[in-house]
Amino acid sequence: MKQEIGAHSTWTLPLVGTVHADTILTTWVAMVVALAFLAWVGNSYRSPLATKRQTIFEGVINFIADLVYGAIGRSGEAFVPFFIAVFLFIFVLNQFDILPLRPLGLPLGGSPTADLNTIVPLTLCVYVLIFGAVIARRRVGHYLHHFTQPFWPLIPLNILDEVSRVLTLTARLFFNILVGEILFIIVTIIITGNIKIGALNVSLWAVVLPFFIQFFNFFVGTVQAFVFTLLGIVYLSLALGEEH
């Protein structure tokens, strides 16, 4: 089956126009998976005994909470649920690249985070939270003042630095996940291309590579979900200033 980098099946919706159907379908499936996972974990709390799933899940929750408290202080408690949700959601989205659904002809599959239509809204959600927190906590003066540091002539550079944070948050996740999809496509081409170098059948030996690539994608997807969450926490703490 022919595959193209960045290719998507599309729908044409009234008032909206053309949308990436596979990204939308996969995102909705990911949301169902995430909710089912949380229900599965939540169901374990009916027992008075601590289970392994509780211990592992609470370890992740406490780790993210510690990151927020370490960057913002105890006043950051209100932001903990948001960053937990961001981490879990992006983690689930990233792992869909492990399932070879597109090569099987299904109208979904691949990581939605390899699509800018997913990454950009996620980044905007983080910055809406940041600007909302700045306004709600009356830190607008501090936020605007940091653009003049250390000297007011550096305002253009500080503005550029702020814009680069948005681009970094978007590009880092997008390109790391996209690379995983590109690797899988390359290996698929090698396997189906019946490539030989002398007596060596490269296509035959390449059939083991998808297993290593899938492990690589799982690792990268987990790390990138953490990095996106961590950068969001850091940018929020910088915008609010040291309140602890």
Stockholm file with secondary structure:
# STOCKHOLM 1.0

chainA/1-244         MKQEIGAHSTWTLPLVGTVHADTILTTWVAMVVALAFLAWVGNSYRSPLATKRQTIFEGVINFIADLVYGAIGRSGEAFVPFFIAVFLFIFVLNQFDILPLRPLGLPLGGSPTADLNTIVPLTLCVYVLIFGAVIARRRVGHYLHHFTQPFWPLIPLNILDEVSRVLTLTARLFFNILVGEILFIIVTIIITGNIKIGALNVSLWAVVLPFFIQFFNFFVGTVQAFVFTLLGIVYLSLALGEEH
#=GR chainA/1-244 SS CCCCTTCCCEEEETTTEEEEHHHHHHHHHHHHHHHHHHHHHHHGGGSSSCCHHHHHHHHHHHHHHHHHHHHHCGGGGGGHHHHHHHHHHHHHHHHGGGSCCTTTTCSCCSCGGGSHHHHHHHHHHHHHHHHHHHHHTTCHHHHHHGGGCSCGGGHHHHHHHHHHHHHHHHHHHHHHHHHHHHHHHHHHHHHHTTCEETTEEHHHHGGGHHHHHHHHHHHHHHHHHHHHHHHHHHHHHHHHCCCC
#=GC SS_cons         CCCCTTCCCEEEETTTEEEEHHHHHHHHHHHHHHHHHHHHHHHGGGSSSCCHHHHHHHHHHHHHHHHHHHHHCGGGGGGHHHHHHHHHHHHHHHHGGGSCCTTTTCSCCSCGGGSHHHHHHHHHHHHHHHHHHHHHTTCHHHHHHGGGCSCGGGHHHHHHHHHHHHHHHHHHHHHHHHHHHHHHHHHHHHHHTTCEETTEEHHHHGGGHHHHHHHHHHHHHHHHHHHHHHHHHHHHHHHHCCCC
//
